[in-house]
Amino acid sequence: MKIAGILLIIFGVAALIYGGFSYTSQKKVVDIGAMQINRTENHTLPVPPILGMVAIAGGAGLMYFGVKKDR
């Protein structure tokens, strides 16, 4: 439980700092015999700040109740 809490907190902080993540994809535009033309597309997926805050709160809750349960 403690490790899951730490991972949630890290994800939440990263979501608040970066605000999302981006990735690239290759798309085939033309394919004529031996000739191919590819196009690189950049995509951005925004992560809402509320999701980061919920992840931080959930991770803190897991760490608190995980430590409290062990005692």
N, CA, C and O of each residue as an XYZ file, in Angstrom:
284
protein
N       0.817     -1.194      0.000
C       0.000      0.000      0.000
C       0.861      1.259      0.000
O       0.521      2.259     -0.631
N       1.970      1.194      0.710
C       2.828      2.360      0.820
C       3.445      2.708     -0.540
O       3.545      3.884     -0.891
N       3.854      1.700     -1.299
C       4.456      1.935     -2.617
C       3.412      2.504     -3.577
O       3.718      3.409     -4.353
N       2.199      1.988     -3.533
C       1.131      2.508     -4.393
C       0.832      3.969     -4.052
O       0.569      4.777     -4.943
N       0.874      4.301     -2.772
C       0.656      5.680     -2.347
C       1.739      6.611     -2.868
O       1.453      7.714     -3.332
N       2.983      6.160     -2.787
C       4.096      6.972     -3.283
C       3.977      7.175     -4.785
O       4.199      8.282     -5.275
N       3.629      6.122     -5.528
C       3.472      6.230     -6.981
C       2.335      7.185     -7.352
O       2.458      7.956     -8.304
N       1.241      7.136     -6.609
C       0.137      8.064     -6.865
C       0.535      9.511     -6.611
O       0.157     10.410     -7.362
N       1.289      9.724     -5.565
C       1.741     11.085     -5.264
C       2.673     11.587     -6.364
O       2.556     12.736     -6.792
N       3.591     10.748     -6.825
C       4.506     11.131     -7.899
C       3.728     11.440     -9.167
O       4.005     12.436     -9.834
N       2.752     10.594     -9.511
C       1.927     10.843    -10.698
C       1.157     12.147    -10.563
O       1.065     12.912    -11.523
N       0.606     12.411     -9.390
C      -0.158     13.633     -9.174
C       0.688     14.885     -9.298
O       0.255     15.873     -9.891
N       1.891     14.853     -8.744
C       2.785     16.009     -8.840
C       3.205     16.220    -10.293
O       3.245     17.355    -10.767
N       3.518     15.135    -11.002
C       3.903     15.245    -12.416
C       2.746     15.791    -13.250
O       2.964     16.586    -14.164
N       1.529     15.374    -12.945
C       0.363     15.861    -13.678
C       0.157     17.354    -13.441
O      -0.235     18.076    -14.358
N       0.413     17.820    -12.232
C       0.266     19.246    -11.946
C       1.382     20.072    -12.592
O       1.138     21.186    -13.056
N       2.588     19.537    -12.624
C       3.718     20.281    -13.186
C       3.635     20.338    -14.709
O       3.747     21.415    -15.295
N       3.438     19.184    -15.354
C       3.477     19.124    -16.816
C       2.129     19.413    -17.473
O       2.101     19.904    -18.601
N       1.038     19.133    -16.819
C      -0.280     19.416    -17.369
C      -0.715     18.464    -18.465
O      -1.755     18.692    -19.083
N       0.020     17.430    -18.727
C      -0.336     16.460    -19.757
C       0.909     15.829    -20.339
O       2.016     16.046    -19.847
N       0.726     15.050    -21.388
C       1.872     14.451    -22.052
C       1.614     14.432    -23.550
O       0.473     14.503    -24.007
N       2.690     14.336    -24.289
C       2.572     14.340    -25.743
C       3.280     13.119    -26.313
O       4.186     12.557    -25.698
N       2.845     12.730    -27.495
C       3.461     11.614    -28.189
C       3.371     11.860    -29.689
O       2.578     12.684    -30.145
N       4.183     11.145    -30.447
C       4.175     11.279    -31.903
C       3.741      9.965    -32.530
O       3.955      8.890    -31.968
N       3.136     10.067    -33.689
C       2.732      8.877    -34.426
C       3.066      9.062    -35.902
O       3.082     10.181    -36.415
N       3.326      7.964    -36.560
C       3.617      7.966    -37.991
C       2.354      7.574    -38.743
O       1.688      6.603    -38.384
N       2.028      8.323    -39.776
C       0.852      8.038    -40.582
C       1.283      7.930    -42.043
O       1.948      8.821    -42.571
N       0.901      6.844    -42.682
C       1.243      6.648    -44.073
C       0.284      7.475    -44.937
O      -0.931      7.282    -44.883
N       0.836      8.394    -45.733
C       0.025      9.284    -46.559
C      -0.109      8.716    -47.967
O      -1.216      8.635    -48.500
N       1.009      8.324    -48.572
C       1.006      7.804    -49.938
C       1.802      6.508    -49.969
O       2.897      6.428    -49.411
N       1.252      5.504    -50.617
C       1.937      4.228    -50.787
C       1.763      3.785    -52.236
O       0.767      3.153    -52.589
N       2.742      4.126    -53.069
C       2.698      3.770    -54.486
C       3.883      2.864    -54.772
O       5.008      3.337    -54.935
N       3.637      1.579    -54.833
C       4.704      0.625    -55.127
C       5.826      0.723    -54.113
O       5.625      0.510    -52.918
N       7.024      1.052    -54.612
C       8.201      1.136    -53.743
C       8.311      2.488    -53.055
O       9.145      2.658    -52.166
N       7.494      3.445    -53.444
C       7.568      4.781    -52.858
C       6.506      4.962    -51.764
O       5.320      4.704    -51.970
N       6.969      5.406    -50.616
C       6.064      5.678    -49.502
C       6.332      7.075    -48.970
O       7.479      7.516    -48.905
N       5.282      7.757    -48.596
C       5.415      9.059    -47.942
C       4.714      8.955    -46.597
O       3.521      8.664    -46.514
N       5.489      9.203    -45.543
C       4.955      9.149    -44.187
C       4.879     10.555    -43.611
O       5.626     11.456    -43.993
N       3.969     10.700    -42.698
C       3.774     11.989    -42.039
C       3.833     11.769    -40.532
O       3.187     10.865    -40.002
N       4.604     12.594    -39.853
C       4.711     12.517    -38.401
C       3.715     13.497    -37.792
O       3.701     14.681    -38.126
N       2.886     12.980    -36.894
C       1.892     13.813    -36.221
C       2.203     13.875    -34.732
O       2.485     12.853    -34.107
N       2.151     15.066    -34.172
C       2.329     15.257    -32.734
C       0.953     15.381    -32.083
O       0.094     16.138    -32.535
N       0.773     14.616    -31.015
C      -0.493     14.630    -30.286
C      -0.214     15.039    -28.844
O       0.819     14.679    -28.279
N      -1.121     15.777    -28.263
C      -1.008     16.176    -26.863
C      -2.268     15.766    -26.121
O      -3.383     16.073    -26.545
N      -2.078     15.067    -25.008
C      -3.193     14.685    -24.150
C      -3.095     15.476    -22.848
O      -2.203     15.228    -22.036
N      -4.000     16.416    -22.647
C      -3.945     17.195    -21.408
C      -4.484     16.385    -20.226
O      -5.420     15.597    -20.368
N      -3.882     16.593    -19.075
C      -4.346     15.969    -17.831
C      -4.924     17.090    -16.974
O      -4.212     18.033    -16.631
N      -6.202     17.000    -16.624
C      -6.807     18.060    -15.814
C      -6.121     18.186    -14.444
O      -5.750     17.177    -13.845
N      -5.956     19.397    -13.956
C      -5.307     19.588    -12.651
C      -6.049     18.886    -11.518
O      -5.430     18.454    -10.546
N      -7.364     18.770    -11.636
C      -8.128     18.101    -10.575
C      -7.723     16.631    -10.451
O      -7.742     16.066     -9.357
N      -7.358     16.018    -11.577
C      -6.908     14.627    -11.547
C      -5.591     14.504    -10.778
O      -5.390     13.545    -10.032
N      -4.701     15.473    -10.960
C      -3.452     15.477    -10.202
C      -3.688     15.638     -8.712
O      -3.049     14.973     -7.897
N      -4.610     16.525     -8.360
C      -4.915     16.739     -6.940
C      -5.554     15.506     -6.309
O      -5.254     15.154     -5.169
N      -6.440     14.854     -7.067
C      -7.087     13.628     -6.557
C      -6.046     12.525     -6.369
O      -6.107     11.778     -5.393
N      -5.090     12.417     -7.296
C      -4.041     11.408     -7.175
C      -3.170     11.665     -5.949
O      -2.810     10.729     -5.235
N      -2.833     12.919     -5.705
C      -2.023     13.256     -4.526
C      -2.785     12.931     -3.248
O      -2.222     12.353     -2.319
N      -4.069     13.302     -3.196
C      -4.877     13.018     -2.005
C      -5.053     11.511     -1.802
O      -4.987     11.021     -0.675
N      -5.275     10.787     -2.888
C      -5.421      9.334     -2.786
C      -4.132      8.669     -2.328
O      -4.161      7.750     -1.508
N      -3.000      9.130     -2.856
C      -1.714      8.580     -2.431
C      -1.421      8.876     -0.968
O      -0.907      8.021     -0.247
N      -1.747     10.082     -0.535
C      -1.550     10.424      0.873
C      -2.451      9.575      1.763
O      -2.039      9.134      2.837
N      -3.683      9.350      1.309
C      -4.596      8.504      2.084
C      -4.104      7.070      2.166
O      -4.177      6.447      3.225
N      -3.605      6.544      1.061
C      -3.064      5.184      1.077
C      -1.864      5.080      2.008
O      -1.728      4.103      2.745
N      -0.999      6.081      1.976
C       0.171      6.040      2.860
C      -0.241      6.163      4.318
O       0.296      5.457      5.171
N      -1.190      7.052      4.622
C      -1.617      7.237      6.003
C      -2.285      5.981      6.552
O      -1.927      5.501      7.627
N      -3.257      5.449      5.809
C      -3.980      4.279      6.303
C      -3.148      3.013      6.191
O      -3.375      2.071      6.949
N      -2.196      2.959      5.278
C      -1.289      1.815      5.182
C      -0.357      1.749      6.374
O      -0.101      0.669      6.907
N       0.153      2.894      6.795
C       1.043      2.950      7.956
C       0.241      2.719      9.226
O       0.709      2.025     10.128
N      -0.959      3.285      9.316
C      -1.803      3.120     10.493
C      -2.227      1.661     10.660
O      -2.351      1.177     11.786
N      -2.448      0.960      9.552
C      -2.866     -0.429      9.595
C      -1.751     -1.346     10.093
O      -2.020     -2.357     10.741
N      -0.487     -0.992      9.788
C       0.649     -1.820     10.183
C       0.924     -1.786     11.684
O       1.523     -2.720     12.217
N       0.510     -0.759     12.357
C       0.810     -0.627     13.789
C       0.080     -1.598     14.644
O       0.244     -1.592     15.864
